[in-house]
Amino acid sequence: MILATTENIQGKRIVKHIGVVKGNTIRARHLGRDLLAVLRALIGGEISEYTKAIAEAREQAIDRMVESAAEQGANAIVCLRFSTSYMMQGAAEILVFGTAVVAEEEK
């Protein structure tokens, strides 16, 4: 599956627009990560526990979107975007969306 943030894919021609596809996940903070994050916040620097958690959530949302697109016959997703919103204190939604398409090699 080709993923692109652009409207077009270099070297490919979009022959069919399938429609909007999305994937999401909602993640809550973890007490163990919170304790380490508090310690890191006192010292300063990147809070790698949260960086890893958000990266994993992003990947899960992408996987769900790709699965949805493949089920509909797409081989690419263009105009890919991410959105994050807080659902409640300590929980956030990661949403990824784009346009599922069928793309072929340019002749």
ChimeraX attribute file (.defattr): number of C-alpha atoms within 10 A of each C-alpha:
attribute: neighborCount
match mode: 1-to-1
recipient: residues
	/A:1	12
	/A:2	14
	/A:3	17
	/A:4	17
	/A:5	14
	/A:6	13
	/A:7	13
	/A:8	14
	/A:9	18
	/A:10	10
	/A:11	10
	/A:12	13
	/A:13	15
	/A:14	16
	/A:15	11
	/A:16	13
	/A:17	15
	/A:18	15
	/A:19	13
	/A:20	17
	/A:21	21
	/A:22	22
	/A:23	22
	/A:24	22
	/A:25	17
	/A:26	15
	/A:27	17
	/A:28	14
	/A:29	13
	/A:30	13
	/A:31	9
	/A:32	9
	/A:33	15
	/A:34	14
	/A:35	11
	/A:36	14
	/A:37	18
	/A:38	12
	/A:39	12
	/A:40	15
	/A:41	12
	/A:42	8
	/A:43	9
	/A:44	10
	/A:45	8
	/A:46	11
	/A:47	16
	/A:48	13
	/A:49	15
	/A:50	16
	/A:51	10
	/A:52	11
	/A:53	15
	/A:54	17
	/A:55	12
	/A:56	13
	/A:57	19
	/A:58	21
	/A:59	16
	/A:60	18
	/A:61	23
	/A:62	23
	/A:63	16
	/A:64	17
	/A:65	23
	/A:66	26
	/A:67	16
	/A:68	17
	/A:69	26
	/A:70	17
	/A:71	10
	/A:72	14
	/A:73	13
	/A:74	22
	/A:75	17
	/A:76	22
	/A:77	31
	/A:78	21
	/A:79	15
	/A:80	19
	/A:81	14
	/A:82	16
	/A:83	11
	/A:84	15
	/A:85	11
	/A:86	13
	/A:87	12
	/A:88	9
	/A:89	8
	/A:90	10
	/A:91	13
	/A:92	18
	/A:93	20
	/A:94	22
	/A:95	21
	/A:96	24
	/A:97	21
	/A:98	25
	/A:99	22
	/A:100	29
	/A:101	25
	/A:102	19
	/A:103	20
	/A:104	15
	/A:105	11
	/A:106	9
	/A:107	6
